[in-house]
Each structure stands twice: as C-alpha cells, then as structure tokens.
Amino acid sequence: MNRFNRIVPFSLLGKLSFLFYLGILLSGCGDNNTNYTHTRDTVNSGTIHISVDEAFKPVIDSQVKVFESQFPNAKVVVHYKPEAACLQDLDVDSIRMVIVTRGLTRTEENSLQEKLRFKPGYGPIAFDAIAVITNKMAPDSLFTMDEIRDMVKGTSDLKYKVLMDGTSATSNVRFLIDSVLNEGDSLSSNVVAAQSSEAVIDYVTNNTDAIGLIGVSWIGDQNDPQVLSFLNNIRIAAIECRDCDGTFVRPYQGNIALGRYPMIRPLFYILKENYAGLGSGFKNFLIHEKGQLIFKRAYLLPARMRFDVRDMSISE
C-alpha cells in the first residue's frame, strides 16, 4: 500500500506537469507567431524609416511610389536630409537604410559592424551628375571646368552668384570641395545657400545673375510635370567635355556612361539589416529591373543594369 501511494501520485504529477508545460509551450509559440506577424516586417510588408540625401528627392519619391503600389502592405517613410545628417543616422536605431553619394570607409564599416554585431550591406545603385542651370535670359550657357572652379572660388571674371542647396554638409558641397576645387581652396562668399534644390531652381528662374548646381534628377525626368515646369524657366548649361577637344556636353546619360561629363558621382545604399526584412526588399527593388528603369527615366545612369551607348546626332 505504501508502495502504491508512492508510485501513483508521482505518475499523476508527471502527467500533469507534462500537460502544464506543453500548454505553456504552445501558448508561447502562438504569441510569438502573432508578434512576428504584426510587428516584424518582411521583404514586402511592414514599415521602415530611411534617410536619403535630399538632392535625390524626385527620383527616390518615384521609387517609393512604385514600390508601395507593387506591395500595398509596405510603407517606406523617407527622411530627406543633407548627406552628413544621413550618415549620422547610421547610429540611429530607427533608421534602417541610408541613401547617399558614397559608401562606407573602412573605419566606418568596422565601427558600424561592431555596434550592430553584423556587417552592414552597401553598394552603388546609380550614377548621378551635378547639372549647372542658368536663367533663360542669361548670356552664358557654356562653361569650362576652370570657369566653374573660379566662380566657386570667387576669382572669376564671370559675375554670377553660385546657388547651392546649402553651403555645408550637403553632397553637392562635398563634391565641389573634393572634386572641383584644388587642394587648399575653399568656397567663397560668392556661393549662396538655398534651402533646397527646388529653391535653387526658383532663384535662378528669377535672377539672370545666378547659376545653380543641382542633382540631375531634379531636371531629368521629362515625363514629370514638375520637371517640365522647371525646364520652361531655366536652361541646362553645357560643360567642357572631359578628354574631348573643344566639345561641350550636357549631363545626359550617354555622357555620364562614357565619362564625358566632368561632374559625375555615384549613389549608394547602406543597409542595416541582417534578415529578410523590408529594407532588403526595397534594396532589391532598387537594384533590379524596375528600380533601375526608374533611375534611367530620371536621367541617372543605372549602376546594376546594362546600358548600351550608341552614336547618333542630336540637336542640343
């Protein structure tokens, strides 16, 4: 009897314990599945925040519009900022992706990898050009790079104000300092800051003594009604061709592809994601056919898509 008393309660306790823990396990699995479905994004659903160089607002707006129409359960919230602010957002947990005109340095990559505990992904998605725009009534529409350089330095005989989207922290300013000015030169007071690329266009539209330097996507997509309205009021200047004799070219895709236009820069994505989330889905959209065609339509040169250049005669 004593033996029975010792064995039966143990057997019942074991069964009850098993059922109890099984219930907890199943309940926990159900909760996890629910949380995953409702709170974790996938490649085509959920919400992410990204920071983008404000110089590329027109083309990235188009990319997001098409991406969200293709995936109705996806929401890409874009924060347009100067390039330096976008790079600072790499340290902001809520920002999943950054789109700027350069990749990561080795130091930045190592620092970010140490913080994230995984290697961030980055790569080129397109090539952009900085366009020079003038007022319709301005006497000049052809410039050499020496003339651009002298105007930015304030030593030119051409008395134009140079309008840019800010005088510090933007990708356009960084390009001028790194790739146009000679070492030791600095921007002069002749360079005037505007609040945005659109403000640059507005100022040049209303002032014959100003030229503007803006990303080509602002005036490239001639299927965009806003771009057409811009082109009615300004003129795209031609710049002395690189490695050509006496030829001046505009920032058309063929001139970007062949390196003939002298002010070209890449556009990079930087992705902080180590699983198949919405950031990866949007990145894949940008680097594959639909996204690359949107870059092409905006007059940028696609970086991941074959682009054939053919000789032809056009009237500029």
FENPE-V503428 format. One record per pair of residues at least 24 apart in sequence whose C-alpha atoms are under 10 Angstrom apart, sorted by sequence separation. I is the first residue (numbers start at 1). J is the second residue. If there is no record, write none. Layout:
i = (I | I)
j = (J | J)
//
This chain:
i = (44 | 54 | 56 | 57 | 91 | 97 | 98 | 99 | 100 | 101 | 152 | 167 | 211 | 212 | 239 | 46 | 54 | 55 | 56 | 91 | 97 | 99 | 101 | 152 | 166 | 167 | 168 | 205 | 211 | 212 | 44 | 45 | 46 | 47 | 48 | 49 | 50 | 51 | 52 | 53 | 54 | 55 | 99 | 101 | 134 | 162 | 166 | 167 | 205 | 208 | 211 | 44 | 45 | 46 | 47 | 48 | 49 | 50 | 51 | 52 | 53 | 54 | 55 | 101 | 149 | 162 | 163 | 164 | 165 | 166 | 167 | 205 | 206 | 43 | 44 | 45 | 46 | 47 | 48 | 49 | 50 | 51 | 52 | 53 | 54 | 55 | 148 | 149 | 152 | 153 | 161 | 162 | 163 | 164 | 165 | 166 | 167 | 202 | 205 | 206 | 44 | 45 | 46 | 47 | 48 | 49 | 50 | 51 | 52 | 53 | 54 | 133 | 152 | 153 | 161 | 162 | 163 | 164 | 165 | 166 | 201 | 204 | 205 | 44 | 45 | 46 | 47 | 48 | 49 | 50 | 51 | 52 | 53 | 132 | 133 | 150 | 160 | 161 | 162 | 163 | 164 | 165 | 166 | 201 | 204 | 205 | 42 | 43 | 44 | 45 | 51 | 52 | 53 | 132 | 149 | 150 | 159 | 160 | 161 | 162 | 163 | 164 | 165 | 166 | 202 | 204 | 220 | 41 | 42 | 51 | 53 | 54 | 148 | 149 | 153 | 154 | 164 | 165 | 198 | 201 | 202 | 220 | 41 | 52 | 53 | 148 | 149 | 152 | 153 | 154 | 155 | 164 | 165 | 201 | 220 | 267 | 41 | 51 | 52 | 53 | 146 | 152 | 153 | 154 | 163 | 165 | 166 | 266 | 267 | 51 | 52 | 145 | 146 | 152 | 153 | 154 | 155 | 164 | 165 | 216 | 266 | 267 | 268 | 50 | 51 | 145 | 149 | 151 | 152 | 153 | 154 | 163 | 164 | 215 | 216 | 264 | 266 | 267 | 51 | 52 | 150 | 151 | 152 | 153 | 154 | 163 | 164 | 176 | 264 | 266 | 51 | 149 | 150 | 152 | 153 | 162 | 163 | 50 | 51 | 60 | 151 | 152 | 50 | 151 | 152 | 163 | 173 | 163 | 172 | 130 | 162 | 172 | 56 | 161 | 172 | 253 | 256 | 257 | 49 | 50 | 51 | 56 | 171 | 253 | 256 | 257 | 49 | 50 | 51 | 52 | 53 | 54 | 55 | 56 | 130 | 253 | 254 | 256 | 257 | 48 | 49 | 50 | 51 | 52 | 53 | 54 | 55 | 130 | 161 | 253 | 255 | 257 | 48 | 49 | 50 | 51 | 52 | 53 | 160 | 161 | 162 | 163 | 164 | 165 | 252 | 253 | 254 | 48 | 49 | 50 | 51 | 52 | 53 | 160 | 161 | 162 | 163 | 164 | 165 | 216 | 251 | 252 | 253 | 48 | 49 | 50 | 51 | 52 | 160 | 161 | 162 | 163 | 164 | 165 | 215 | 251 | 252 | 253 | 159 | 160 | 161 | 162 | 163 | 164 | 165 | 215 | 257 | 158 | 159 | 160 | 161 | 162 | 163 | 257 | 258 | 160 | 257 | 254 | 253 | 254 | 255 | 254 | 253 | 254 | 254 | 151 | 148 | 135 | 138 | 250 | 133 | 134 | 135 | 249 | 133 | 135 | 136 | 137 | 140 | 101 | 102 | 134 | 135 | 136 | 137 | 138 | 139 | 100 | 101 | 134 | 135 | 136 | 137 | 138 | 139 | 141 | 100 | 101 | 133 | 134 | 135 | 136 | 137 | 138 | 140 | 227 | 56 | 133 | 135 | 136 | 137 | 138 | 101 | 134 | 135 | 138 | 221 | 224 | 101 | 134 | 135 | 221 | 223 | 224 | 55 | 134 | 135 | 220 | 221 | 222 | 223 | 134 | 135 | 220 | 221 | 222 | 133 | 134 | 135 | 220 | 221 | 222 | 133 | 134 | 217 | 220 | 221 | 238 | 132 | 133 | 134 | 217 | 219 | 220 | 221 | 132 | 133 | 217 | 218 | 219 | 220 | 131 | 132 | 133 | 217 | 218 | 130 | 131 | 132 | 180 | 216 | 217 | 82 | 86 | 130 | 131 | 132 | 179 | 180 | 216 | 217 | 82 | 84 | 85 | 86 | 129 | 130 | 131 | 132 | 179 | 216 | 83 | 84 | 85 | 129 | 130 | 131 | 179 | 215 | 82 | 83 | 84 | 129 | 130 | 131 | 133 | 179 | 82 | 83 | 84 | 128 | 129 | 130 | 131 | 176 | 81 | 82 | 83 | 128 | 129 | 131 | 175 | 81 | 82 | 83 | 128 | 131 | 175 | 82 | 83 | 84 | 175 | 83 | 148 | 147 | 147 | 172 | 141 | 142 | 143 | 144 | 145 | 146 | 171 | 136 | 141 | 142 | 143 | 144 | 145 | 136 | 137 | 138 | 141 | 142 | 143 | 144 | 145 | 136 | 137 | 138 | 140 | 141 | 142 | 143 | 144 | 145 | 133 | 135 | 136 | 137 | 140 | 141 | 142 | 143 | 144 | 134 | 135 | 136 | 134 | 135 | 136 | 133 | 134 | 135 | 133 | 134 | 135 | 144 | 132 | 133 | 134 | 144 | 132 | 133 | 144 | 131 | 132 | 133 | 142 | 143 | 131 | 132 | 142 | 143 | 131 | 132 | 141 | 142 | 131 | 142 | 55 | 54 | 82 | 55 | 81 | 54 | 55 | 53 | 54 | 55 | 145 | 53 | 132 | 144 | 145 | 53 | 131 | 132 | 131 | 129 | 130 | 131 | 129 | 128 | 129 | 129 | 128 | 127 | 129 | 129 | 128 | 127 | 127 | 131 | 130 | 132 | 129 | 130 | 131 | 129 | 130 | 131 | 129 | 130 | 128 | 129 | 130 | 128 | 129 | 127 | 128 | 129 | 127 | 128 | 126 | 127 | 128 | 57 | 126 | 127 | 55 | 56 | 125 | 126 | 127 | 54 | 55 | 124 | 125 | 126 | 54 | 55 | 123 | 124 | 125 | 126 | 123 | 124 | 125 | 123 | 124 | 122 | 123 | 124 | 122 | 123 | 121 | 122 | 123 | 121 | 122 | 120 | 121 | 122 | 120 | 121 | 119 | 120 | 121 | 119 | 120 | 121 | 118 | 119 | 120 | 118 | 119 | 116 | 118 | 58 | 59 | 60 | 116 | 117 | 56 | 57 | 58 | 59 | 116 | 125 | 55 | 56 | 58 | 59 | 113 | 121 | 55 | 56 | 57 | 58 | 112 | 123 | 126 | 54 | 55 | 56 | 57 | 58 | 59 | 122 | 125 | 126 | 55 | 56 | 58 | 59 | 62 | 121 | 125 | 55 | 58 | 102 | 103 | 124 | 125 | 101 | 102 | 103 | 104 | 123 | 101 | 102 | 103 | 104 | 126 | 58 | 100 | 101 | 102 | 103 | 104 | 125 | 126 | 100 | 101 | 102 | 103 | 125 | 128 | 58 | 99 | 100 | 101 | 102 | 127 | 58 | 99 | 100 | 126 | 127 | 98 | 99 | 100 | 125 | 126 | 128 | 129 | 98 | 99 | 128 | 129 | 97 | 98 | 99 | 127 | 128 | 129 | 97 | 98 | 127 | 128 | 96 | 97 | 98 | 126 | 127 | 128 | 96 | 97 | 125 | 126 | 127 | 128 | 95 | 96 | 97 | 125 | 126 | 127 | 95 | 96 | 125 | 126 | 124 | 125 | 126 | 93 | 124 | 125 | 126 | 90 | 123 | 124 | 125 | 90 | 91 | 96 | 123 | 90 | 96 | 97 | 87 | 96 | 97 | 95 | 96 | 97 | 97 | 76 | 75 | 76 | 74 | 76 | 74 | 74 | 56 | 53 | 67 | 68 | 67 | 52 | 64 | 67 | 51 | 63 | 66 | 67 | 50 | 50 | 64 | 63 | 64 | 63 | 67 | 66 | 67 | 66 | 60 | 63 | 64 | 63 | 66 | 48 | 49 | 50 | 62 | 63 | 47 | 48 | 49 | 63 | 46 | 47 | 48 | 60 | 63 | 43 | 44 | 45 | 46 | 47 | 59 | 62 | 63 | 42 | 43 | 44 | 45 | 46 | 62 | 41 | 42 | 43 | 44 | 48 | 60 | 41 | 42 | 43 | 44 | 59 | 60 | 41 | 42 | 43 | 44 | 45 | 59 | 62 | 40 | 41 | 42 | 43 | 44 | 59 | 40 | 41 | 42 | 43 | 44 | 59 | 60 | 42 | 43 | 59 | 41 | 43 | 58 | 59 | 43 | 59 | 43)
j = (68 | 78 | 80 | 81 | 115 | 121 | 122 | 123 | 124 | 125 | 176 | 191 | 235 | 236 | 263 | 71 | 79 | 80 | 81 | 116 | 122 | 124 | 126 | 177 | 191 | 192 | 193 | 230 | 236 | 237 | 70 | 71 | 72 | 73 | 74 | 75 | 76 | 77 | 78 | 79 | 80 | 81 | 125 | 127 | 160 | 188 | 192 | 193 | 231 | 234 | 237 | 71 | 72 | 73 | 74 | 75 | 76 | 77 | 78 | 79 | 80 | 81 | 82 | 128 | 176 | 189 | 190 | 191 | 192 | 193 | 194 | 232 | 233 | 71 | 72 | 73 | 74 | 75 | 76 | 77 | 78 | 79 | 80 | 81 | 82 | 83 | 176 | 177 | 180 | 181 | 189 | 190 | 191 | 192 | 193 | 194 | 195 | 230 | 233 | 234 | 73 | 74 | 75 | 76 | 77 | 78 | 79 | 80 | 81 | 82 | 83 | 162 | 181 | 182 | 190 | 191 | 192 | 193 | 194 | 195 | 230 | 233 | 234 | 74 | 75 | 76 | 77 | 78 | 79 | 80 | 81 | 82 | 83 | 162 | 163 | 180 | 190 | 191 | 192 | 193 | 194 | 195 | 196 | 231 | 234 | 235 | 73 | 74 | 75 | 76 | 82 | 83 | 84 | 163 | 180 | 181 | 190 | 191 | 192 | 193 | 194 | 195 | 196 | 197 | 233 | 235 | 251 | 73 | 74 | 83 | 85 | 86 | 180 | 181 | 185 | 186 | 196 | 197 | 230 | 233 | 234 | 252 | 74 | 85 | 86 | 181 | 182 | 185 | 186 | 187 | 188 | 197 | 198 | 234 | 253 | 300 | 75 | 85 | 86 | 87 | 180 | 186 | 187 | 188 | 197 | 199 | 200 | 300 | 301 | 86 | 87 | 180 | 181 | 187 | 188 | 189 | 190 | 199 | 200 | 251 | 301 | 302 | 303 | 86 | 87 | 181 | 185 | 187 | 188 | 189 | 190 | 199 | 200 | 251 | 252 | 300 | 302 | 303 | 88 | 89 | 187 | 188 | 189 | 190 | 191 | 200 | 201 | 213 | 301 | 303 | 89 | 187 | 188 | 190 | 191 | 200 | 201 | 89 | 90 | 99 | 190 | 191 | 90 | 191 | 192 | 203 | 213 | 204 | 213 | 172 | 204 | 214 | 99 | 204 | 215 | 296 | 299 | 300 | 93 | 94 | 95 | 100 | 215 | 297 | 300 | 301 | 94 | 95 | 96 | 97 | 98 | 99 | 100 | 101 | 175 | 298 | 299 | 301 | 302 | 94 | 95 | 96 | 97 | 98 | 99 | 100 | 101 | 176 | 207 | 299 | 301 | 303 | 95 | 96 | 97 | 98 | 99 | 100 | 207 | 208 | 209 | 210 | 211 | 212 | 299 | 300 | 301 | 96 | 97 | 98 | 99 | 100 | 101 | 208 | 209 | 210 | 211 | 212 | 213 | 264 | 299 | 300 | 301 | 97 | 98 | 99 | 100 | 101 | 209 | 210 | 211 | 212 | 213 | 214 | 264 | 300 | 301 | 302 | 209 | 210 | 211 | 212 | 213 | 214 | 215 | 265 | 307 | 209 | 210 | 211 | 212 | 213 | 214 | 308 | 309 | 212 | 309 | 307 | 307 | 308 | 309 | 309 | 309 | 310 | 311 | 211 | 211 | 201 | 204 | 316 | 200 | 201 | 202 | 316 | 201 | 203 | 204 | 205 | 208 | 170 | 171 | 203 | 204 | 205 | 206 | 207 | 208 | 170 | 171 | 204 | 205 | 206 | 207 | 208 | 209 | 211 | 171 | 172 | 204 | 205 | 206 | 207 | 208 | 209 | 211 | 298 | 128 | 205 | 207 | 208 | 209 | 210 | 174 | 207 | 208 | 211 | 294 | 297 | 175 | 208 | 209 | 295 | 297 | 298 | 130 | 209 | 210 | 295 | 296 | 297 | 298 | 210 | 211 | 296 | 297 | 298 | 210 | 211 | 212 | 297 | 298 | 299 | 211 | 212 | 295 | 298 | 299 | 316 | 211 | 212 | 213 | 296 | 298 | 299 | 300 | 212 | 213 | 297 | 298 | 299 | 300 | 212 | 213 | 214 | 298 | 299 | 212 | 213 | 214 | 262 | 298 | 299 | 165 | 169 | 213 | 214 | 215 | 262 | 263 | 299 | 300 | 166 | 168 | 169 | 170 | 213 | 214 | 215 | 216 | 263 | 300 | 168 | 169 | 170 | 214 | 215 | 216 | 264 | 300 | 168 | 169 | 170 | 215 | 216 | 217 | 219 | 265 | 169 | 170 | 171 | 215 | 216 | 217 | 218 | 263 | 169 | 170 | 171 | 216 | 217 | 219 | 263 | 170 | 171 | 172 | 217 | 220 | 264 | 172 | 173 | 174 | 265 | 174 | 239 | 239 | 240 | 265 | 235 | 236 | 237 | 238 | 239 | 240 | 265 | 231 | 236 | 237 | 238 | 239 | 240 | 232 | 233 | 234 | 237 | 238 | 239 | 240 | 241 | 233 | 234 | 235 | 237 | 238 | 239 | 240 | 241 | 242 | 231 | 233 | 234 | 235 | 238 | 239 | 240 | 241 | 242 | 233 | 234 | 235 | 234 | 235 | 236 | 234 | 235 | 236 | 235 | 236 | 237 | 246 | 235 | 236 | 237 | 247 | 236 | 237 | 248 | 236 | 237 | 238 | 247 | 248 | 237 | 238 | 248 | 249 | 238 | 239 | 248 | 249 | 239 | 250 | 165 | 165 | 196 | 170 | 196 | 170 | 171 | 170 | 171 | 172 | 262 | 171 | 250 | 262 | 263 | 172 | 250 | 251 | 251 | 250 | 251 | 252 | 251 | 251 | 252 | 253 | 253 | 253 | 255 | 256 | 256 | 256 | 257 | 261 | 261 | 263 | 261 | 262 | 263 | 262 | 263 | 264 | 263 | 264 | 263 | 264 | 265 | 264 | 265 | 264 | 265 | 266 | 265 | 266 | 265 | 266 | 267 | 197 | 266 | 267 | 196 | 197 | 266 | 267 | 268 | 196 | 197 | 266 | 267 | 268 | 197 | 198 | 266 | 267 | 268 | 269 | 267 | 268 | 269 | 268 | 269 | 268 | 269 | 270 | 269 | 270 | 269 | 270 | 271 | 270 | 271 | 270 | 271 | 272 | 271 | 272 | 271 | 272 | 273 | 272 | 273 | 274 | 272 | 273 | 274 | 273 | 274 | 272 | 274 | 215 | 216 | 217 | 273 | 274 | 214 | 215 | 216 | 217 | 274 | 283 | 214 | 215 | 217 | 218 | 272 | 280 | 215 | 216 | 217 | 218 | 272 | 283 | 286 | 215 | 216 | 217 | 218 | 219 | 220 | 283 | 286 | 287 | 217 | 218 | 220 | 221 | 224 | 283 | 287 | 218 | 221 | 265 | 266 | 287 | 288 | 265 | 266 | 267 | 268 | 287 | 266 | 267 | 268 | 269 | 291 | 224 | 266 | 267 | 268 | 269 | 270 | 291 | 292 | 267 | 268 | 269 | 270 | 292 | 295 | 226 | 267 | 268 | 269 | 270 | 295 | 227 | 268 | 269 | 295 | 296 | 268 | 269 | 270 | 295 | 296 | 298 | 299 | 269 | 270 | 299 | 300 | 269 | 270 | 271 | 299 | 300 | 301 | 270 | 271 | 300 | 301 | 270 | 271 | 272 | 300 | 301 | 302 | 271 | 272 | 300 | 301 | 302 | 303 | 271 | 272 | 273 | 301 | 302 | 303 | 272 | 273 | 302 | 303 | 302 | 303 | 304 | 272 | 303 | 304 | 305 | 270 | 303 | 304 | 305 | 271 | 272 | 277 | 304 | 272 | 278 | 279 | 270 | 279 | 280 | 279 | 280 | 282 | 283 | 278 | 278 | 279 | 278 | 282 | 281 | 282 | 267 | 267 | 281 | 282 | 282 | 269 | 282 | 285 | 270 | 282 | 285 | 286 | 270 | 271 | 285 | 285 | 286 | 286 | 290 | 290 | 291 | 291 | 286 | 290 | 291 | 291 | 294 | 277 | 278 | 279 | 291 | 292 | 277 | 278 | 279 | 293 | 277 | 278 | 279 | 291 | 294 | 275 | 276 | 277 | 278 | 279 | 291 | 294 | 295 | 275 | 276 | 277 | 278 | 279 | 295 | 275 | 276 | 277 | 278 | 282 | 294 | 276 | 277 | 278 | 279 | 294 | 295 | 277 | 278 | 279 | 280 | 281 | 295 | 298 | 277 | 278 | 279 | 280 | 281 | 296 | 278 | 279 | 280 | 281 | 282 | 297 | 298 | 281 | 282 | 298 | 281 | 283 | 298 | 299 | 284 | 300 | 285)
//
